[in-house]
């Protein structure tokens, strides 16, 4: 977004990312892109899109360009990476971005179903995760560690990563 006091918006961040395909629930293959962005400021929300093009990576404002075998340039839907300085203020949609970055689909589904916001997310404990259907102890430990990192101000996973499965 635009800076305070009429200053110009920050320059777009660009990074090379990897692309592959993953199998959807219906058995079809869906393109998937993953990139790592460095130097993000925790107090700022970012709009991120992935762009695939043939040859050299094409440019797009506030996007992460990707290289692919495609003949024409294709751009994903834009996603918003929420600010991470105050996760207790996240809306359910912003919290859902964080849940999605954990790559625990059953938990992301429950977060969407129950409209879990940032304050609720930060209050989740082991019993809550079990009640949400997260049975595997290793997954609960992983999620709890990332929630703790979020409480401690570390972003808690997915803080500098952007993924697009569209």
N, C-alpha and C positions, 0 to 999 in steps of 0.2 A: 504494500500500500504506500501511499504518499507519506512523506515525512512531515513532521510538524513545522509550522512557521512558513509554509509555502515552498519548502525545499522539494527538489525533484525526487521521484521514486527511486529506490535503490536499483542498481543495475541487475539484470536478470542473472541468476545463478545457473551455471551450466555444468553438466557432468556427463561423462560417458556411462552408460548402463548396460546391463546384460539383458538379453531377451531369450525366452524359451516358451514352451507350451506346457500347460497343465490340463489334466483331464477334469472336466466338469462333472457334476453329479449325474447328468444325463448321458455321459460317455463321450460327449463331443470334446474336441481340443480347443482351448482358449489361449490366446496369446497372453503372456505374462512378462512384465518388465520390472527390473529391480535396479535401483541406483542408490548411491551413497552420497549424501551432500555434507560437506564439511563447512564449518564456520557459521552455522545458523545461530541466530540470537534467540534465546529462550523466550523472551518477552514479545516476540513478533510471530504472527500467524503467516504462513506462506501458502500461496496457491501453486500447485504443482501439476504439470501435465507431462506425459511422455510422448515423444515424437519419434517415429521410425521413418527412415528414408534410405534410399539406395546410396551407396558410396559414402561421401562425407556426411557427417551429422548435420541436419538442417537446424536452423535457429528458430526459436519461438520465445516470446516474452515469458519470463518466469517458468520456463519449462526445462526438463531434463531431456536433451536429445539422445536418441539411441540409433545405432546402426542396425540395419536388417537387410534381408535380401529383397525387400519390396521394391517395386519399380517406381511407385509414387509415394509421396510423403503422407503419413497417417498420424493423426494426433488423437490421444486418448481424451476421455472426459477429464476435466480439471478436478482435482481433489484439494481440500484444504488441510494442511498440516497445522493443527492448532498451536497456539502459543503454549509453551511448557513451563513458564515461570509461575503460573497460578492455576494448576490443574483443578483445584477445588471449584473454580468458576466455569469449568467446561460444561457445555450443553450436552445432552445425550448424543447428539450427532458428532460433536468433537471427541467425546469419550469413545465413541464407536470407532473412530479412526485409530485410536490407541489400541483398542481391543483387536482390531483387524491386523495391526502390526505384530501382535503376539503369535499369529498363525496357529490359533487354537479355535477352529471354526465353531465348535459347539458352544464355546464361551461367548464368542462374538454374536452368535445367534440369540443367546439368552440376554446379552446386553441390549440388543436391539428390541427384543420382545418386552423387556422390563423397563426400557428407556432409562438405563443407568447413566446418571450424570457424573460429573467429576467428583463432587462431594461424596456420593455414594461409592464410587470406585475407590476412593482413598480409604473408606471405612471397611472395605471388604476384608474378611479374614478367612482362615481355612474352612471353618464351618460353612460360611457363605458359599465358598467355591464348591464345596461338596453338595450343598443344597441346590446349586445351579447346575449340577450334573457332572461336575469335573471329578471323575472317580480316580484317575491315575495319580498317585502321590507325586510322581516326578513332575507332572504338569502343574499340580497345585504349588509345589515348591518353586517352580520357574515363575509362575504368575505372581506368587507372593513376593518373590525377590524383586520383580519388576515394579510391583506396587510400592514396595519399600523404597526403591530407587526414585520413584516418582515423588513420594513423600519427602525424601531427602533432597529433592531438587535436581536429580540426575537425569530426568527425562524418562527413565524406566523402560527402555526398549522402543525401537521405532522412532526415537527422537531425531535421528539424522538420516533415517532411511525412508524412502518412498517406494511404494509398490503399487502397481496397477494391474489388475487382473481383467480388465475389460477388453 
